[in-house]
């Protein structure tokens, strides 16, 4: 394992590529797979979501992976996130700051891409296809962001129910 990491580091340095081998896999280490489900808009499949968590799937640490089925601009992902977070946060200035942070982090995605969001006590980290994109540690951000899927006030209650349904249980 250490040898593989060293080779990846050398290769990424020589090629000018900044990657973290298996970063997303390591990020969910120790978490249990909970549920998964589909998010559709106007009948079209947008993404499949999978939740990993400890004993309580609504408290950190937890991770949510979105496997995209459509082309979506990173800016549109950030805007949709702010729109959904507005259900839980009434501070427009704060939402605007969060939106700017997300626009800097979220990439454009295409079918087959995935983004993994990791919710820890110190904030949220985001990975795209196993590469760390960035983190947002602003107070309240992670709670409001993951509430998009996990709060009872979500706009996608069927997806929430599927995520909170423990596999094998």
Chimera marker file (.cmm) of the C-alpha trace (Angstrom):
<marker_set name="trace">
<marker id="1" x="0.000" y="0.000" z="0.000" r="1" g="1" b="0" radius="0.5"/>
<marker id="2" x="2.763" y="2.463" z="0.922" r="1" g="1" b="0" radius="0.5"/>
<marker id="3" x="4.658" y="1.555" z="-2.248" r="1" g="1" b="0" radius="0.5"/>
<marker id="4" x="1.571" y="2.207" z="-4.374" r="1" g="1" b="0" radius="0.5"/>
<marker id="5" x="1.079" y="5.608" z="-2.729" r="1" g="1" b="0" radius="0.5"/>
<marker id="6" x="4.710" y="6.508" z="-3.319" r="1" g="1" b="0" radius="0.5"/>
<marker id="7" x="4.474" y="5.515" z="-6.993" r="1" g="1" b="0" radius="0.5"/>
<marker id="8" x="1.262" y="7.522" z="-7.377" r="1" g="1" b="0" radius="0.5"/>
<marker id="9" x="2.893" y="10.547" z="-5.729" r="1" g="1" b="0" radius="0.5"/>
<marker id="10" x="5.945" y="10.314" z="-7.995" r="1" g="1" b="0" radius="0.5"/>
<marker id="11" x="3.775" y="9.879" z="-11.083" r="1" g="1" b="0" radius="0.5"/>
<marker id="12" x="1.506" y="12.768" z="-10.149" r="1" g="1" b="0" radius="0.5"/>
<marker id="13" x="4.510" y="15.003" z="-9.474" r="1" g="1" b="0" radius="0.5"/>
<marker id="14" x="6.119" y="14.131" z="-12.813" r="1" g="1" b="0" radius="0.5"/>
<marker id="15" x="2.854" y="14.579" z="-14.705" r="1" g="1" b="0" radius="0.5"/>
<marker id="16" x="1.791" y="17.695" z="-12.799" r="1" g="1" b="0" radius="0.5"/>
<marker id="17" x="-1.427" y="15.990" z="-11.681" r="1" g="1" b="0" radius="0.5"/>
<marker id="18" x="-2.637" y="16.516" z="-8.127" r="1" g="1" b="0" radius="0.5"/>
<marker id="19" x="-4.520" y="13.457" z="-6.961" r="1" g="1" b="0" radius="0.5"/>
<marker id="20" x="-5.014" y="11.606" z="-3.744" r="1" g="1" b="0" radius="0.5"/>
<marker id="21" x="-5.108" y="7.889" z="-4.489" r="1" g="1" b="0" radius="0.5"/>
<marker id="22" x="-8.146" y="6.301" z="-2.905" r="1" g="1" b="0" radius="0.5"/>
<marker id="23" x="-8.942" y="9.541" z="-1.047" r="1" g="1" b="0" radius="0.5"/>
<marker id="24" x="-12.708" y="9.056" z="-1.214" r="1" g="1" b="0" radius="0.5"/>
<marker id="25" x="-12.443" y="5.417" z="-0.125" r="1" g="1" b="0" radius="0.5"/>
<marker id="26" x="-10.318" y="6.421" z="2.843" r="1" g="1" b="0" radius="0.5"/>
<marker id="27" x="-12.802" y="9.208" z="3.646" r="1" g="1" b="0" radius="0.5"/>
<marker id="28" x="-15.605" y="6.700" z="4.251" r="1" g="1" b="0" radius="0.5"/>
<marker id="29" x="-13.464" y="4.185" z="6.135" r="1" g="1" b="0" radius="0.5"/>
<marker id="30" x="-15.252" y="3.135" z="9.312" r="1" g="1" b="0" radius="0.5"/>
<marker id="31" x="-18.681" y="4.178" z="8.033" r="1" g="1" b="0" radius="0.5"/>
<marker id="32" x="-21.430" y="1.683" z="7.198" r="1" g="1" b="0" radius="0.5"/>
<marker id="33" x="-23.378" y="1.709" z="3.980" r="1" g="1" b="0" radius="0.5"/>
<marker id="34" x="-26.958" y="2.741" z="4.593" r="1" g="1" b="0" radius="0.5"/>
<marker id="35" x="-29.418" y="3.237" z="1.756" r="1" g="1" b="0" radius="0.5"/>
<marker id="36" x="-29.437" y="4.392" z="-1.821" r="1" g="1" b="0" radius="0.5"/>
<marker id="37" x="-31.983" y="5.825" z="-4.200" r="1" g="1" b="0" radius="0.5"/>
<marker id="38" x="-32.597" y="7.840" z="-7.328" r="1" g="1" b="0" radius="0.5"/>
<marker id="39" x="-33.212" y="11.541" z="-7.795" r="1" g="1" b="0" radius="0.5"/>
<marker id="40" x="-35.367" y="12.399" z="-10.784" r="1" g="1" b="0" radius="0.5"/>
<marker id="41" x="-36.414" y="15.776" z="-12.119" r="1" g="1" b="0" radius="0.5"/>
<marker id="42" x="-39.324" y="15.947" z="-14.578" r="1" g="1" b="0" radius="0.5"/>
<marker id="43" x="-39.083" y="12.160" z="-14.929" r="1" g="1" b="0" radius="0.5"/>
<marker id="44" x="-35.416" y="12.187" z="-15.949" r="1" g="1" b="0" radius="0.5"/>
<marker id="45" x="-32.830" y="10.397" z="-13.802" r="1" g="1" b="0" radius="0.5"/>
<marker id="46" x="-30.355" y="13.042" z="-12.584" r="1" g="1" b="0" radius="0.5"/>
<marker id="47" x="-28.292" y="10.994" z="-10.133" r="1" g="1" b="0" radius="0.5"/>
<marker id="48" x="-28.228" y="7.970" z="-7.883" r="1" g="1" b="0" radius="0.5"/>
<marker id="49" x="-27.384" y="8.692" z="-4.237" r="1" g="1" b="0" radius="0.5"/>
<marker id="50" x="-25.795" y="6.431" z="-1.623" r="1" g="1" b="0" radius="0.5"/>
<marker id="51" x="-25.396" y="7.202" z="2.085" r="1" g="1" b="0" radius="0.5"/>
<marker id="52" x="-22.668" y="5.960" z="4.450" r="1" g="1" b="0" radius="0.5"/>
<marker id="53" x="-22.836" y="6.744" z="8.164" r="1" g="1" b="0" radius="0.5"/>
<marker id="54" x="-22.112" y="5.503" z="11.632" r="1" g="1" b="0" radius="0.5"/>
<marker id="55" x="-24.907" y="4.347" z="13.911" r="1" g="1" b="0" radius="0.5"/>
<marker id="56" x="-26.992" y="7.489" z="13.274" r="1" g="1" b="0" radius="0.5"/>
<marker id="57" x="-27.396" y="8.325" z="9.573" r="1" g="1" b="0" radius="0.5"/>
<marker id="58" x="-28.395" y="11.897" z="10.331" r="1" g="1" b="0" radius="0.5"/>
<marker id="59" x="-25.361" y="12.893" z="12.393" r="1" g="1" b="0" radius="0.5"/>
<marker id="60" x="-21.728" y="13.234" z="11.382" r="1" g="1" b="0" radius="0.5"/>
<marker id="61" x="-19.637" y="11.508" z="10.419" r="1" g="1" b="0" radius="0.5"/>
<marker id="62" x="-21.448" y="10.593" z="7.249" r="1" g="1" b="0" radius="0.5"/>
<marker id="63" x="-20.870" y="10.587" z="3.524" r="1" g="1" b="0" radius="0.5"/>
<marker id="64" x="-23.205" y="10.997" z="0.580" r="1" g="1" b="0" radius="0.5"/>
<marker id="65" x="-22.179" y="9.951" z="-2.923" r="1" g="1" b="0" radius="0.5"/>
<marker id="66" x="-24.028" y="11.227" z="-5.975" r="1" g="1" b="0" radius="0.5"/>
<marker id="67" x="-23.474" y="9.235" z="-9.175" r="1" g="1" b="0" radius="0.5"/>
<marker id="68" x="-24.470" y="11.544" z="-12.014" r="1" g="1" b="0" radius="0.5"/>
<marker id="69" x="-26.467" y="10.397" z="-15.025" r="1" g="1" b="0" radius="0.5"/>
<marker id="70" x="-26.561" y="13.735" z="-16.865" r="1" g="1" b="0" radius="0.5"/>
<marker id="71" x="-24.277" y="16.594" z="-17.850" r="1" g="1" b="0" radius="0.5"/>
<marker id="72" x="-24.571" y="19.344" z="-15.246" r="1" g="1" b="0" radius="0.5"/>
<marker id="73" x="-22.456" y="22.466" z="-14.820" r="1" g="1" b="0" radius="0.5"/>
<marker id="74" x="-20.802" y="22.940" z="-11.449" r="1" g="1" b="0" radius="0.5"/>
<marker id="75" x="-22.411" y="26.366" z="-11.198" r="1" g="1" b="0" radius="0.5"/>
<marker id="76" x="-25.851" y="24.767" z="-11.616" r="1" g="1" b="0" radius="0.5"/>
<marker id="77" x="-25.056" y="22.243" z="-8.860" r="1" g="1" b="0" radius="0.5"/>
<marker id="78" x="-24.102" y="25.095" z="-6.521" r="1" g="1" b="0" radius="0.5"/>
<marker id="79" x="-27.215" y="27.119" z="-7.420" r="1" g="1" b="0" radius="0.5"/>
<marker id="80" x="-29.529" y="24.140" z="-6.907" r="1" g="1" b="0" radius="0.5"/>
<marker id="81" x="-27.851" y="23.452" z="-3.554" r="1" g="1" b="0" radius="0.5"/>
<marker id="82" x="-28.422" y="27.035" z="-2.387" r="1" g="1" b="0" radius="0.5"/>
<marker id="83" x="-32.047" y="26.862" z="-3.523" r="1" g="1" b="0" radius="0.5"/>
<marker id="84" x="-32.579" y="23.691" z="-1.482" r="1" g="1" b="0" radius="0.5"/>
<marker id="85" x="-30.640" y="25.015" z="1.546" r="1" g="1" b="0" radius="0.5"/>
<marker id="86" x="-33.017" y="27.982" z="1.596" r="1" g="1" b="0" radius="0.5"/>
<marker id="87" x="-35.548" y="25.543" z="3.167" r="1" g="1" b="0" radius="0.5"/>
<marker id="88" x="-33.363" y="25.461" z="6.291" r="1" g="1" b="0" radius="0.5"/>
<marker id="89" x="-31.551" y="28.836" z="6.314" r="1" g="1" b="0" radius="0.5"/>
<marker id="90" x="-33.144" y="32.317" z="6.141" r="1" g="1" b="0" radius="0.5"/>
<marker id="91" x="-29.919" y="34.352" z="5.836" r="1" g="1" b="0" radius="0.5"/>
<marker id="92" x="-29.535" y="35.363" z="2.160" r="1" g="1" b="0" radius="0.5"/>
<marker id="93" x="-26.060" y="36.858" z="2.695" r="1" g="1" b="0" radius="0.5"/>
<marker id="94" x="-24.873" y="33.608" z="4.261" r="1" g="1" b="0" radius="0.5"/>
<marker id="95" x="-26.435" y="31.532" z="1.475" r="1" g="1" b="0" radius="0.5"/>
<marker id="96" x="-24.676" y="33.764" z="-1.088" r="1" g="1" b="0" radius="0.5"/>
<marker id="97" x="-21.288" y="33.161" z="0.613" r="1" g="1" b="0" radius="0.5"/>
<marker id="98" x="-21.936" y="29.425" z="0.689" r="1" g="1" b="0" radius="0.5"/>
<marker id="99" x="-22.975" y="29.513" z="-2.966" r="1" g="1" b="0" radius="0.5"/>
<marker id="100" x="-19.723" y="31.257" z="-3.919" r="1" g="1" b="0" radius="0.5"/>
<marker id="101" x="-17.736" y="28.614" z="-2.024" r="1" g="1" b="0" radius="0.5"/>
<marker id="102" x="-19.613" y="25.782" z="-3.743" r="1" g="1" b="0" radius="0.5"/>
<marker id="103" x="-19.145" y="27.367" z="-7.185" r="1" g="1" b="0" radius="0.5"/>
<marker id="104" x="-15.382" y="27.369" z="-6.583" r="1" g="1" b="0" radius="0.5"/>
<marker id="105" x="-15.429" y="23.695" z="-5.592" r="1" g="1" b="0" radius="0.5"/>
<marker id="106" x="-18.036" y="21.882" z="-7.687" r="1" g="1" b="0" radius="0.5"/>
<marker id="107" x="-16.899" y="20.789" z="-11.154" r="1" g="1" b="0" radius="0.5"/>
<marker id="108" x="-19.000" y="20.253" z="-14.240" r="1" g="1" b="0" radius="0.5"/>
<marker id="109" x="-20.123" y="16.612" z="-14.260" r="1" g="1" b="0" radius="0.5"/>
<marker id="110" x="-21.041" y="14.145" z="-16.972" r="1" g="1" b="0" radius="0.5"/>
<marker id="111" x="-22.721" y="10.731" z="-16.868" r="1" g="1" b="0" radius="0.5"/>
<marker id="112" x="-20.496" y="8.341" z="-14.925" r="1" g="1" b="0" radius="0.5"/>
<marker id="113" x="-18.941" y="11.047" z="-12.707" r="1" g="1" b="0" radius="0.5"/>
<marker id="114" x="-19.569" y="11.091" z="-8.993" r="1" g="1" b="0" radius="0.5"/>
<marker id="115" x="-19.187" y="13.576" z="-6.173" r="1" g="1" b="0" radius="0.5"/>
<marker id="116" x="-18.789" y="12.363" z="-2.623" r="1" g="1" b="0" radius="0.5"/>
<marker id="117" x="-19.657" y="14.788" z="0.167" r="1" g="1" b="0" radius="0.5"/>
<marker id="118" x="-18.153" y="14.015" z="3.558" r="1" g="1" b="0" radius="0.5"/>
<marker id="119" x="-19.792" y="15.559" z="6.657" r="1" g="1" b="0" radius="0.5"/>
<marker id="120" x="-17.466" y="15.678" z="9.654" r="1" g="1" b="0" radius="0.5"/>
<marker id="121" x="-17.683" y="17.694" z="12.854" r="1" g="1" b="0" radius="0.5"/>
<marker id="122" x="-15.290" y="20.263" z="11.343" r="1" g="1" b="0" radius="0.5"/>
<marker id="123" x="-17.308" y="20.834" z="8.152" r="1" g="1" b="0" radius="0.5"/>
<marker id="124" x="-17.722" y="19.287" z="4.720" r="1" g="1" b="0" radius="0.5"/>
<marker id="125" x="-15.213" y="17.928" z="2.234" r="1" g="1" b="0" radius="0.5"/>
<marker id="126" x="-15.985" y="17.125" z="-1.370" r="1" g="1" b="0" radius="0.5"/>
<marker id="127" x="-14.397" y="14.589" z="-3.706" r="1" g="1" b="0" radius="0.5"/>
<marker id="128" x="-14.875" y="14.190" z="-7.448" r="1" g="1" b="0" radius="0.5"/>
<marker id="129" x="-14.064" y="10.761" z="-8.840" r="1" g="1" b="0" radius="0.5"/>
<marker id="130" x="-11.687" y="10.084" z="-5.914" r="1" g="1" b="0" radius="0.5"/>
<marker id="131" x="-9.947" y="13.481" z="-6.011" r="1" g="1" b="0" radius="0.5"/>
<marker id="132" x="-10.312" y="16.011" z="-3.209" r="1" g="1" b="0" radius="0.5"/>
<marker id="133" x="-12.048" y="19.099" z="-4.575" r="1" g="1" b="0" radius="0.5"/>
<marker id="134" x="-12.044" y="21.193" z="-1.434" r="1" g="1" b="0" radius="0.5"/>
<marker id="135" x="-13.637" y="21.798" z="1.925" r="1" g="1" b="0" radius="0.5"/>
<marker id="136" x="-16.120" y="24.237" z="3.432" r="1" g="1" b="0" radius="0.5"/>
<marker id="137" x="-15.721" y="24.715" z="7.172" r="1" g="1" b="0" radius="0.5"/>
<marker id="138" x="-18.048" y="27.685" z="7.624" r="1" g="1" b="0" radius="0.5"/>
<marker id="139" x="-20.311" y="27.195" z="10.686" r="1" g="1" b="0" radius="0.5"/>
<marker id="140" x="-23.652" y="25.657" z="9.798" r="1" g="1" b="0" radius="0.5"/>
<marker id="141" x="-22.757" y="24.853" z="6.195" r="1" g="1" b="0" radius="0.5"/>
<marker id="142" x="-22.396" y="21.069" z="6.468" r="1" g="1" b="0" radius="0.5"/>
<marker id="143" x="-25.573" y="20.707" z="8.504" r="1" g="1" b="0" radius="0.5"/>
<marker id="144" x="-27.606" y="22.746" z="5.989" r="1" g="1" b="0" radius="0.5"/>
<marker id="145" x="-26.007" y="21.095" z="2.946" r="1" g="1" b="0" radius="0.5"/>
<marker id="146" x="-26.689" y="17.519" z="4.052" r="1" g="1" b="0" radius="0.5"/>
<marker id="147" x="-30.181" y="18.532" z="5.201" r="1" g="1" b="0" radius="0.5"/>
<marker id="148" x="-30.985" y="18.797" z="1.470" r="1" g="1" b="0" radius="0.5"/>
<marker id="149" x="-31.280" y="14.992" z="1.512" r="1" g="1" b="0" radius="0.5"/>
<marker id="150" x="-31.704" y="14.072" z="5.170" r="1" g="1" b="0" radius="0.5"/>
<marker id="151" x="-34.011" y="16.650" z="6.760" r="1" g="1" b="0" radius="0.5"/>
<marker id="152" x="-37.733" y="15.907" z="7.052" r="1" g="1" b="0" radius="0.5"/>
<marker id="153" x="-38.351" y="19.121" z="5.027" r="1" g="1" b="0" radius="0.5"/>
<marker id="154" x="-36.436" y="17.835" z="1.983" r="1" g="1" b="0" radius="0.5"/>
<marker id="155" x="-37.964" y="18.352" z="-1.446" r="1" g="1" b="0" radius="0.5"/>
<marker id="156" x="-37.235" y="14.654" z="-2.177" r="1" g="1" b="0" radius="0.5"/>
<marker id="157" x="-38.918" y="12.675" z="0.632" r="1" g="1" b="0" radius="0.5"/>
<marker id="158" x="-38.826" y="9.356" z="-1.275" r="1" g="1" b="0" radius="0.5"/>
<marker id="159" x="-35.078" y="9.670" z="-1.766" r="1" g="1" b="0" radius="0.5"/>
<marker id="160" x="-34.648" y="10.561" z="1.908" r="1" g="1" b="0" radius="0.5"/>
<marker id="161" x="-36.569" y="7.440" z="2.934" r="1" g="1" b="0" radius="0.5"/>
<marker id="162" x="-34.436" y="5.284" z="0.609" r="1" g="1" b="0" radius="0.5"/>
<marker id="163" x="-31.184" y="6.754" z="1.974" r="1" g="1" b="0" radius="0.5"/>
<marker id="164" x="-32.210" y="6.193" z="5.603" r="1" g="1" b="0" radius="0.5"/>
<marker id="165" x="-33.256" y="2.588" z="4.938" r="1" g="1" b="0" radius="0.5"/>
<marker id="166" x="-30.371" y="0.477" z="6.205" r="1" g="1" b="0" radius="0.5"/>
<marker id="167" x="-29.203" y="-2.187" z="3.775" r="1" g="1" b="0" radius="0.5"/>
<marker id="168" x="-29.745" y="-5.637" z="5.229" r="1" g="1" b="0" radius="0.5"/>
<marker id="169" x="-31.835" y="-4.225" z="8.045" r="1" g="1" b="0" radius="0.5"/>
<link id1="1" id2="2" r="1" g="1" b="0" radius="0.2"/>
<link id1="2" id2="3" r="1" g="1" b="0" radius="0.2"/>
<link id1="3" id2="4" r="1" g="1" b="0" radius="0.2"/>
<link id1="4" id2="5" r="1" g="1" b="0" radius="0.2"/>
<link id1="5" id2="6" r="1" g="1" b="0" radius="0.2"/>
<link id1="6" id2="7" r="1" g="1" b="0" radius="0.2"/>
<link id1="7" id2="8" r="1" g="1" b="0" radius="0.2"/>
<link id1="8" id2="9" r="1" g="1" b="0" radius="0.2"/>
<link id1="9" id2="10" r="1" g="1" b="0" radius="0.2"/>
<link id1="10" id2="11" r="1" g="1" b="0" radius="0.2"/>
<link id1="11" id2="12" r="1" g="1" b="0" radius="0.2"/>
<link id1="12" id2="13" r="1" g="1" b="0" radius="0.2"/>
<link id1="13" id2="14" r="1" g="1" b="0" radius="0.2"/>
<link id1="14" id2="15" r="1" g="1" b="0" radius="0.2"/>
<link id1="15" id2="16" r="1" g="1" b="0" radius="0.2"/>
<link id1="16" id2="17" r="1" g="1" b="0" radius="0.2"/>
<link id1="17" id2="18" r="1" g="1" b="0" radius="0.2"/>
<link id1="18" id2="19" r="1" g="1" b="0" radius="0.2"/>
<link id1="19" id2="20" r="1" g="1" b="0" radius="0.2"/>
<link id1="20" id2="21" r="1" g="1" b="0" radius="0.2"/>
<link id1="21" id2="22" r="1" g="1" b="0" radius="0.2"/>
<link id1="22" id2="23" r="1" g="1" b="0" radius="0.2"/>
<link id1="23" id2="24" r="1" g="1" b="0" radius="0.2"/>
<link id1="24" id2="25" r="1" g="1" b="0" radius="0.2"/>
<link id1="25" id2="26" r="1" g="1" b="0" radius="0.2"/>
<link id1="26" id2="27" r="1" g="1" b="0" radius="0.2"/>
<link id1="27" id2="28" r="1" g="1" b="0" radius="0.2"/>
<link id1="28" id2="29" r="1" g="1" b="0" radius="0.2"/>
<link id1="29" id2="30" r="1" g="1" b="0" radius="0.2"/>
<link id1="30" id2="31" r="1" g="1" b="0" radius="0.2"/>
<link id1="31" id2="32" r="1" g="1" b="0" radius="0.2"/>
<link id1="32" id2="33" r="1" g="1" b="0" radius="0.2"/>
<link id1="33" id2="34" r="1" g="1" b="0" radius="0.2"/>
<link id1="34" id2="35" r="1" g="1" b="0" radius="0.2"/>
<link id1="35" id2="36" r="1" g="1" b="0" radius="0.2"/>
<link id1="36" id2="37" r="1" g="1" b="0" radius="0.2"/>
<link id1="37" id2="38" r="1" g="1" b="0" radius="0.2"/>
<link id1="38" id2="39" r="1" g="1" b="0" radius="0.2"/>
<link id1="39" id2="40" r="1" g="1" b="0" radius="0.2"/>
<link id1="40" id2="41" r="1" g="1" b="0" radius="0.2"/>
<link id1="41" id2="42" r="1" g="1" b="0" radius="0.2"/>
<link id1="42" id2="43" r="1" g="1" b="0" radius="0.2"/>
<link id1="43" id2="44" r="1" g="1" b="0" radius="0.2"/>
<link id1="44" id2="45" r="1" g="1" b="0" radius="0.2"/>
<link id1="45" id2="46" r="1" g="1" b="0" radius="0.2"/>
<link id1="46" id2="47" r="1" g="1" b="0" radius="0.2"/>
<link id1="47" id2="48" r="1" g="1" b="0" radius="0.2"/>
<link id1="48" id2="49" r="1" g="1" b="0" radius="0.2"/>
<link id1="49" id2="50" r="1" g="1" b="0" radius="0.2"/>
<link id1="50" id2="51" r="1" g="1" b="0" radius="0.2"/>
<link id1="51" id2="52" r="1" g="1" b="0" radius="0.2"/>
<link id1="52" id2="53" r="1" g="1" b="0" radius="0.2"/>
<link id1="53" id2="54" r="1" g="1" b="0" radius="0.2"/>
<link id1="54" id2="55" r="1" g="1" b="0" radius="0.2"/>
<link id1="55" id2="56" r="1" g="1" b="0" radius="0.2"/>
<link id1="56" id2="57" r="1" g="1" b="0" radius="0.2"/>
<link id1="57" id2="58" r="1" g="1" b="0" radius="0.2"/>
<link id1="58" id2="59" r="1" g="1" b="0" radius="0.2"/>
<link id1="59" id2="60" r="1" g="1" b="0" radius="0.2"/>
<link id1="60" id2="61" r="1" g="1" b="0" radius="0.2"/>
<link id1="61" id2="62" r="1" g="1" b="0" radius="0.2"/>
<link id1="62" id2="63" r="1" g="1" b="0" radius="0.2"/>
<link id1="63" id2="64" r="1" g="1" b="0" radius="0.2"/>
<link id1="64" id2="65" r="1" g="1" b="0" radius="0.2"/>
<link id1="65" id2="66" r="1" g="1" b="0" radius="0.2"/>
<link id1="66" id2="67" r="1" g="1" b="0" radius="0.2"/>
<link id1="67" id2="68" r="1" g="1" b="0" radius="0.2"/>
<link id1="68" id2="69" r="1" g="1" b="0" radius="0.2"/>
<link id1="69" id2="70" r="1" g="1" b="0" radius="0.2"/>
<link id1="70" id2="71" r="1" g="1" b="0" radius="0.2"/>
<link id1="71" id2="72" r="1" g="1" b="0" radius="0.2"/>
<link id1="72" id2="73" r="1" g="1" b="0" radius="0.2"/>
<link id1="73" id2="74" r="1" g="1" b="0" radius="0.2"/>
<link id1="74" id2="75" r="1" g="1" b="0" radius="0.2"/>
<link id1="75" id2="76" r="1" g="1" b="0" radius="0.2"/>
<link id1="76" id2="77" r="1" g="1" b="0" radius="0.2"/>
<link id1="77" id2="78" r="1" g="1" b="0" radius="0.2"/>
<link id1="78" id2="79" r="1" g="1" b="0" radius="0.2"/>
<link id1="79" id2="80" r="1" g="1" b="0" radius="0.2"/>
<link id1="80" id2="81" r="1" g="1" b="0" radius="0.2"/>
<link id1="81" id2="82" r="1" g="1" b="0" radius="0.2"/>
<link id1="82" id2="83" r="1" g="1" b="0" radius="0.2"/>
<link id1="83" id2="84" r="1" g="1" b="0" radius="0.2"/>
<link id1="84" id2="85" r="1" g="1" b="0" radius="0.2"/>
<link id1="85" id2="86" r="1" g="1" b="0" radius="0.2"/>
<link id1="86" id2="87" r="1" g="1" b="0" radius="0.2"/>
<link id1="87" id2="88" r="1" g="1" b="0" radius="0.2"/>
<link id1="88" id2="89" r="1" g="1" b="0" radius="0.2"/>
<link id1="89" id2="90" r="1" g="1" b="0" radius="0.2"/>
<link id1="90" id2="91" r="1" g="1" b="0" radius="0.2"/>
<link id1="91" id2="92" r="1" g="1" b="0" radius="0.2"/>
<link id1="92" id2="93" r="1" g="1" b="0" radius="0.2"/>
<link id1="93" id2="94" r="1" g="1" b="0" radius="0.2"/>
<link id1="94" id2="95" r="1" g="1" b="0" radius="0.2"/>
<link id1="95" id2="96" r="1" g="1" b="0" radius="0.2"/>
<link id1="96" id2="97" r="1" g="1" b="0" radius="0.2"/>
<link id1="97" id2="98" r="1" g="1" b="0" radius="0.2"/>
<link id1="98" id2="99" r="1" g="1" b="0" radius="0.2"/>
<link id1="99" id2="100" r="1" g="1" b="0" radius="0.2"/>
<link id1="100" id2="101" r="1" g="1" b="0" radius="0.2"/>
<link id1="101" id2="102" r="1" g="1" b="0" radius="0.2"/>
<link id1="102" id2="103" r="1" g="1" b="0" radius="0.2"/>
<link id1="103" id2="104" r="1" g="1" b="0" radius="0.2"/>
<link id1="104" id2="105" r="1" g="1" b="0" radius="0.2"/>
<link id1="105" id2="106" r="1" g="1" b="0" radius="0.2"/>
<link id1="106" id2="107" r="1" g="1" b="0" radius="0.2"/>
<link id1="107" id2="108" r="1" g="1" b="0" radius="0.2"/>
<link id1="108" id2="109" r="1" g="1" b="0" radius="0.2"/>
<link id1="109" id2="110" r="1" g="1" b="0" radius="0.2"/>
<link id1="110" id2="111" r="1" g="1" b="0" radius="0.2"/>
<link id1="111" id2="112" r="1" g="1" b="0" radius="0.2"/>
<link id1="112" id2="113" r="1" g="1" b="0" radius="0.2"/>
<link id1="113" id2="114" r="1" g="1" b="0" radius="0.2"/>
<link id1="114" id2="115" r="1" g="1" b="0" radius="0.2"/>
<link id1="115" id2="116" r="1" g="1" b="0" radius="0.2"/>
<link id1="116" id2="117" r="1" g="1" b="0" radius="0.2"/>
<link id1="117" id2="118" r="1" g="1" b="0" radius="0.2"/>
<link id1="118" id2="119" r="1" g="1" b="0" radius="0.2"/>
<link id1="119" id2="120" r="1" g="1" b="0" radius="0.2"/>
<link id1="120" id2="121" r="1" g="1" b="0" radius="0.2"/>
<link id1="121" id2="122" r="1" g="1" b="0" radius="0.2"/>
<link id1="122" id2="123" r="1" g="1" b="0" radius="0.2"/>
<link id1="123" id2="124" r="1" g="1" b="0" radius="0.2"/>
<link id1="124" id2="125" r="1" g="1" b="0" radius="0.2"/>
<link id1="125" id2="126" r="1" g="1" b="0" radius="0.2"/>
<link id1="126" id2="127" r="1" g="1" b="0" radius="0.2"/>
<link id1="127" id2="128" r="1" g="1" b="0" radius="0.2"/>
<link id1="128" id2="129" r="1" g="1" b="0" radius="0.2"/>
<link id1="129" id2="130" r="1" g="1" b="0" radius="0.2"/>
<link id1="130" id2="131" r="1" g="1" b="0" radius="0.2"/>
<link id1="131" id2="132" r="1" g="1" b="0" radius="0.2"/>
<link id1="132" id2="133" r="1" g="1" b="0" radius="0.2"/>
<link id1="133" id2="134" r="1" g="1" b="0" radius="0.2"/>
<link id1="134" id2="135" r="1" g="1" b="0" radius="0.2"/>
<link id1="135" id2="136" r="1" g="1" b="0" radius="0.2"/>
<link id1="136" id2="137" r="1" g="1" b="0" radius="0.2"/>
<link id1="137" id2="138" r="1" g="1" b="0" radius="0.2"/>
<link id1="138" id2="139" r="1" g="1" b="0" radius="0.2"/>
<link id1="139" id2="140" r="1" g="1" b="0" radius="0.2"/>
<link id1="140" id2="141" r="1" g="1" b="0" radius="0.2"/>
<link id1="141" id2="142" r="1" g="1" b="0" radius="0.2"/>
<link id1="142" id2="143" r="1" g="1" b="0" radius="0.2"/>
<link id1="143" id2="144" r="1" g="1" b="0" radius="0.2"/>
<link id1="144" id2="145" r="1" g="1" b="0" radius="0.2"/>
<link id1="145" id2="146" r="1" g="1" b="0" radius="0.2"/>
<link id1="146" id2="147" r="1" g="1" b="0" radius="0.2"/>
<link id1="147" id2="148" r="1" g="1" b="0" radius="0.2"/>
<link id1="148" id2="149" r="1" g="1" b="0" radius="0.2"/>
<link id1="149" id2="150" r="1" g="1" b="0" radius="0.2"/>
<link id1="150" id2="151" r="1" g="1" b="0" radius="0.2"/>
<link id1="151" id2="152" r="1" g="1" b="0" radius="0.2"/>
<link id1="152" id2="153" r="1" g="1" b="0" radius="0.2"/>
<link id1="153" id2="154" r="1" g="1" b="0" radius="0.2"/>
<link id1="154" id2="155" r="1" g="1" b="0" radius="0.2"/>
<link id1="155" id2="156" r="1" g="1" b="0" radius="0.2"/>
<link id1="156" id2="157" r="1" g="1" b="0" radius="0.2"/>
<link id1="157" id2="158" r="1" g="1" b="0" radius="0.2"/>
<link id1="158" id2="159" r="1" g="1" b="0" radius="0.2"/>
<link id1="159" id2="160" r="1" g="1" b="0" radius="0.2"/>
<link id1="160" id2="161" r="1" g="1" b="0" radius="0.2"/>
<link id1="161" id2="162" r="1" g="1" b="0" radius="0.2"/>
<link id1="162" id2="163" r="1" g="1" b="0" radius="0.2"/>
<link id1="163" id2="164" r="1" g="1" b="0" radius="0.2"/>
<link id1="164" id2="165" r="1" g="1" b="0" radius="0.2"/>
<link id1="165" id2="166" r="1" g="1" b="0" radius="0.2"/>
<link id1="166" id2="167" r="1" g="1" b="0" radius="0.2"/>
<link id1="167" id2="168" r="1" g="1" b="0" radius="0.2"/>
<link id1="168" id2="169" r="1" g="1" b="0" radius="0.2"/>
</marker_set>
